Amino acid sequence: MKKGTKLYSIVNFKCPKCQQGDFFVSHPYHLNHLGDVRKNCNKCGLNYSKEPGFYFGAMYVAYALGVALFVIAWLFMNFVFPNLLPLWQIVFICSLSLLLAPYFFSLSKIIYANFFFKYDPNIDL
């Protein structure tokens, strides 16, 4: 994955501007700090919050990720296990959603931030 792309920042949870500093306080599955975004980048000093409540818009991204997960899991279950009862499909999809919820919560915030912050290759670190 090439540095300088939005995908690099998203996959590695790095600062959208310099792509070197950490975006989150800790790992997405460290539940004490679930989804906690740093105030500023620890490398370039970018303020991650443009305004109070900035990351409320990430709910729309999280919703899209959840719908995509549901559709992909449902298609997978119907093609691989066509005779599986709907109850077991629901149990599988709900379990998968619960397991991936902390990751998707964090992922939605970094995706949302990448809509508003642009990579700057000329930044002095």
Backbone torsions as a table, in degrees:
resi	resn	phi	psi	omega
1	MET	NA	133.1	-173.1
2	LYS	-87.2	130.2	175.2
3	LYS	-66.1	141.6	-177.3
4	GLY	107.0	-10.9	177.3
5	THR	-97.5	155.4	177.5
6	LYS	-64.9	-33.9	179.7
7	LEU	-62.4	-37.0	177.3
8	TYR	-60.5	-46.7	179.6
9	SER	-63.0	-42.0	-176.6
10	ILE	-68.8	-49.4	-176.2
11	VAL	-66.1	-37.5	-177.0
12	ASN	-94.5	0.6	-178.0
13	PHE	53.5	49.3	-178.8
14	LYS	-109.7	163.9	179.7
15	CYS	-55.1	130.8	179.5
16	PRO	-65.5	-24.8	-176.6
17	LYS	-86.1	-52.1	-177.1
18	CYS	-101.5	-20.3	-179.0
19	GLN	57.7	29.8	175.0
20	GLN	-123.3	-37.5	-178.4
21	GLY	-78.2	155.5	178.8
22	ASP	-76.9	140.9	-180.0
23	PHE	-88.3	-38.2	-177.0
24	PHE	-104.9	157.0	178.1
25	VAL	-66.1	-39.8	-178.5
26	SER	-150.0	-176.6	178.9
27	HIS	-62.9	146.6	-178.8
28	PRO	-56.9	-26.9	-179.1
29	TYR	-94.4	7.2	171.6
30	HIS	-84.9	94.6	-166.1
31	LEU	-67.2	-19.6	176.6
32	ASN	-67.4	-27.7	-178.9
33	HIS	-123.1	38.1	-176.1
34	LEU	-58.6	115.0	176.3
35	GLY	71.6	11.2	179.7
36	ASP	-72.7	117.7	179.0
37	VAL	-90.9	139.4	175.3
38	ARG	-62.1	155.1	177.2
39	LYS	-70.9	-42.2	-179.3
40	ASN	-136.9	157.9	174.6
41	CYS	-68.4	136.8	-179.6
42	ASN	-79.3	-1.5	176.6
43	LYS	-111.1	-53.4	-175.0
44	CYS	-104.0	-9.5	177.4
45	GLY	81.0	9.3	179.5
46	LEU	-58.5	130.6	175.2
47	ASN	-78.2	115.4	-174.7
48	TYR	-74.4	-16.6	-178.1
49	SER	-111.4	109.1	-178.8
50	LYS	-68.7	-31.3	-178.2
51	GLU	-161.4	163.5	177.1
52	PRO	-60.5	135.3	-179.7
53	GLY	77.2	16.5	-177.0
54	PHE	-55.5	-40.1	-173.7
55	TYR	-84.9	5.8	173.6
56	PHE	-63.3	-29.2	177.6
57	GLY	-65.7	-20.0	178.7
58	ALA	-67.7	-15.0	177.2
59	MET	-61.8	-35.4	178.5
60	TYR	-66.8	-38.0	177.2
61	VAL	-67.1	-42.2	178.9
62	ALA	-62.6	-39.1	177.3
63	TYR	-62.0	-45.0	178.8
64	ALA	-62.9	-40.2	177.5
65	LEU	-64.2	-40.5	179.0
66	GLY	-65.1	-41.6	177.7
67	VAL	-65.1	-43.0	178.1
68	ALA	-61.4	-42.4	177.6
69	LEU	-61.1	-45.6	-179.6
70	PHE	-60.5	-48.2	-177.4
71	VAL	-64.1	-45.4	-179.4
72	ILE	-64.7	-44.3	179.9
73	ALA	-65.4	-40.7	180.0
74	TRP	-65.2	-44.0	177.5
75	LEU	-63.4	-41.9	177.8
76	PHE	-59.1	-47.3	-178.9
77	MET	-63.5	-39.0	-177.9
78	ASN	-74.2	-30.5	178.9
79	PHE	-84.4	-38.2	-177.6
80	VAL	-83.4	-40.1	-179.5
81	PHE	-124.9	74.5	-173.4
82	PRO	-66.6	-21.6	-177.7
83	ASN	-98.2	9.1	-178.2
84	LEU	-72.6	136.4	-179.8
85	LEU	-64.4	146.5	179.4
86	PRO	-57.8	-31.8	178.2
87	LEU	-59.9	-42.7	179.8
88	TRP	-70.5	-31.5	174.7
89	GLN	-64.4	-43.4	179.0
90	ILE	-63.4	-43.4	179.2
91	VAL	-62.0	-44.3	-179.9
92	PHE	-63.3	-47.0	-177.3
93	ILE	-67.5	-40.0	178.2
94	CYS	-66.3	-40.8	178.0
95	SER	-63.4	-44.0	178.8
96	LEU	-63.2	-40.6	178.4
97	SER	-63.2	-41.8	179.0
98	LEU	-66.4	-40.0	179.5
99	LEU	-66.8	-36.2	-176.5
100	LEU	-93.1	-3.9	-176.5
101	ALA	-56.4	-48.0	179.1
102	PRO	-62.4	-38.4	179.4
103	TYR	-67.0	-45.0	179.5
104	PHE	-65.7	-34.9	177.7
105	PHE	-61.1	-47.0	178.2
106	SER	-69.5	-42.1	-179.2
107	LEU	-61.2	-38.5	-179.9
108	SER	-65.2	-35.1	179.5
109	LYS	-69.5	-41.4	-179.4
110	ILE	-71.5	-35.4	176.0
111	ILE	-64.6	-45.0	-180.0
112	TYR	-62.6	-42.2	178.8
113	ALA	-62.7	-34.5	-179.8
114	ASN	-70.9	-14.8	172.2
115	PHE	-70.1	-29.9	-169.9
116	PHE	-109.2	-20.0	-179.8
117	PHE	-113.2	137.0	-176.7
118	LYS	-109.3	144.7	176.8
119	TYR	-66.1	136.5	177.8
120	ASP	-121.8	103.3	-178.3
121	PRO	-71.1	-15.2	-176.6
122	ASN	-96.9	10.4	-177.3
123	ILE	-69.9	137.0	178.5
124	ASP	-89.8	123.0	179.5
125	LEU	-107.0	NA	NA
